[in-house]
Amino acid sequence: MVSNATQKIEAQMRAKGLRITPQRFAVYANLRSRFDHPTVEEILVDVNRDLPISSKATVYSALSVLREVGLVREVLLEEGVTRYDAKVEPHHHFCCQTCGAIQDIDWETFSSLQLDRLPEGIRVKNYEVILKGECDRCTGK
């Protein structure tokens, strides 16, 4: 019997015109089940627990296709580290500089940004606010 979560993932992939391969399904299902904005290496470790045929190249390929159709987005929160997120609707991020935890911040939190005050000639197509500091676990509060 196929679960509702499996059916939903397959429906989303079909709606984007994707052929559903076991690797693409495993990568997308893994990303949808987590909120930690994993790297390719972290996804690979998780996926190989259930589908031990995946390689780093396979995960990169699946992520690339999923990103192209808008099911996944790249998140660049620190220099040189690409993370991935299945939450593609606009939102911001908080990064703990002590433990590395990442937390989504609702888009409306910064709804009053005044983009009209930017220097002349700049035309913003999209933006994301990245907050850096310490989380409750690290500050002991």
C-alpha positions as CSV (number, residue, x, y, z in Angstrom):
1,M,0.0,0.0,0.0
2,V,1.3,3.4,-1.0
3,S,1.2,6.1,1.8
4,N,-0.4,9.5,1.4
5,A,3.1,11.2,1.6
6,T,4.4,9.0,-1.2
7,Q,1.4,9.8,-3.3
8,K,1.8,13.5,-2.7
9,I,5.5,13.5,-3.6
10,E,4.8,11.5,-6.8
11,A,2.0,13.9,-7.7
12,Q,4.2,16.9,-7.2
13,M,6.9,15.4,-9.4
14,R,4.5,14.4,-12.1
15,A,2.9,17.9,-12.1
16,K,6.3,19.2,-12.9
17,G,6.7,16.7,-15.8
18,L,9.4,14.7,-14.1
19,R,10.0,11.0,-14.7
20,I,10.0,9.5,-11.3
21,T,13.2,7.5,-10.8
22,P,14.0,5.8,-7.5
23,Q,16.9,8.2,-6.9
24,R,14.9,11.4,-7.6
25,F,12.1,10.1,-5.4
26,A,14.5,9.2,-2.6
27,V,16.3,12.6,-2.7
28,Y,13.1,14.6,-2.9
29,A,11.4,12.6,-0.2
30,N,14.5,13.0,2.0
31,L,14.5,16.8,1.6
32,R,10.7,17.0,2.3
33,S,11.2,15.1,5.5
34,R,13.8,17.4,7.0
35,F,14.2,21.0,8.1
36,D,18.0,21.3,8.5
37,H,18.9,22.4,5.0
38,P,21.3,19.6,4.3
39,T,24.3,19.5,2.1
40,V,24.7,16.9,-0.7
41,E,26.9,14.8,1.5
42,E,24.2,14.8,4.3
43,I,21.5,13.8,1.8
44,L,23.7,11.1,0.4
45,V,24.3,9.5,3.8
46,D,20.5,9.5,4.5
47,V,19.5,8.2,1.1
48,N,22.0,5.4,1.1
49,R,20.5,4.0,4.3
50,D,17.4,3.1,2.3
51,L,18.7,3.0,-1.3
52,P,22.4,2.0,-1.1
53,I,23.0,2.5,-4.8
54,S,23.2,6.3,-4.8
55,S,26.4,8.1,-5.4
56,K,27.3,11.8,-4.9
57,A,26.9,12.3,-8.7
58,T,23.4,10.8,-8.6
59,V,22.4,13.0,-5.7
60,Y,23.8,16.1,-7.5
61,S,21.9,15.1,-10.7
62,A,18.6,14.6,-8.9
63,L,19.0,17.9,-7.0
64,S,19.8,19.7,-10.3
65,V,16.6,18.4,-12.0
66,L,14.5,19.1,-8.9
67,R,15.9,22.6,-8.7
68,E,15.2,23.2,-12.4
69,V,11.5,22.4,-12.1
70,G,11.1,24.4,-8.8
71,L,10.7,21.6,-6.3
72,V,14.0,22.4,-4.5
73,R,16.1,25.4,-4.0
74,E,19.7,26.0,-3.2
75,V,20.4,27.9,0.0
76,L,23.7,29.7,0.4
77,L,24.0,30.6,4.0
78,E,27.8,30.3,4.4
79,E,30.6,30.8,2.0
80,G,31.5,27.7,0.0
81,V,28.6,25.5,1.4
82,T,25.5,24.8,-0.7
83,R,22.5,23.5,1.2
84,Y,19.2,22.4,-0.2
85,D,15.6,23.1,0.9
86,A,12.3,21.6,-0.3
87,K,10.4,24.6,1.1
88,V,10.5,26.7,-2.0
89,E,8.0,29.4,-1.1
90,P,9.7,32.7,0.0
91,H,11.2,32.7,3.5
92,H,14.3,33.8,5.3
93,H,16.8,32.0,7.5
94,F,18.5,32.2,10.9
95,C,21.9,30.6,11.3
96,C,23.4,29.9,14.7
97,Q,27.1,30.8,14.5
98,T,27.9,28.5,17.4
99,C,26.2,25.2,16.6
100,G,25.3,25.7,12.9
101,A,21.6,25.2,13.4
102,I,19.4,26.7,10.7
103,Q,15.9,27.9,11.2
104,D,13.3,29.1,8.7
105,I,11.9,32.6,9.3
106,D,8.5,33.5,7.9
107,W,8.6,35.9,4.9
108,E,6.2,38.3,6.7
109,T,8.8,38.9,9.4
110,F,10.5,41.4,7.1
111,S,7.5,42.7,5.2
112,S,8.4,46.3,5.8
113,L,11.8,46.3,4.0
114,Q,11.9,49.5,2.0
115,L,13.3,48.4,-1.3
116,D,12.4,51.7,-2.8
117,R,15.3,53.3,-0.8
118,L,18.0,51.4,-2.7
119,P,20.4,53.3,-4.9
120,E,19.1,54.4,-8.2
121,G,19.5,51.9,-11.0
122,I,19.1,48.8,-8.8
123,R,16.2,46.6,-9.6
124,V,15.6,43.8,-7.2
125,K,14.1,40.6,-8.5
126,N,14.2,38.7,-5.3
127,Y,15.8,38.8,-1.9
128,E,16.3,36.8,1.3
129,V,17.3,38.0,4.7
130,I,19.9,35.8,6.5
131,L,20.1,36.4,10.3
132,K,23.2,35.2,12.1
133,G,23.7,34.9,15.9
134,E,23.1,32.3,18.6
135,C,20.2,30.0,19.2
136,D,18.6,29.4,22.6
137,R,20.5,26.1,23.0
138,C,23.8,27.9,22.6
139,T,23.0,30.9,24.8
140,G,21.6,28.6,27.5
141,K,18.2,30.4,27.6
